[in-house]
Amino acid sequence: QVQLVESGGSLVQPGESLRLSCQASRNIFSFTSMGWHRQGPGKERELIASITRDGRTNYANSVKGRFTISRDNGKNTVYLQMNSLRLDDTAVYYCNAFSFVGVQAYEYWGQGTQVTVSS
């Protein structure tokens, strides 16, 4: 069973920065892609950043230019660097990972970490 454990969530003020970490229980190079999702109060969960095995990244328009996703294969960890945080970035942030075995797809989720942006 794969486990993803997020950490780094906190209460910050607008304009500040925060880095989230997602540590996997196995070699993250085995995943086809990994991503960060978030779910704000009263909102649906949305994908905000993803990174493929070969390092290609993609971002939602709402975070493009402010957030950066990266991976450290040696530490089995994916990061989300969040700069210029805004009030509407307040959400629970979730890490997920996809892998394929033949034609069978597997998806894994972490438990989430709370990020609150408030003045």
RANORKA-V261304 format. One record per helix or strand. SS is the DSSP state (a for helix, b for strand). FROM is the first residue (numbers start at 0). TO is the last residue. If there is no record, write none. Layout:
BEGIN
ss->{SS:SS}
from->{FROM:FROM}
to->{TO:TO}
END
This chain:
BEGIN
ss->{b:b:b:a:b:b:b:b:a:b:a:b:b:b}
from->{3:10:17:27:32:45:56:66:72:76:86:90:103:112}
to->{6:11:23:29:38:51:58:71:74:81:88:100:108:116}
END
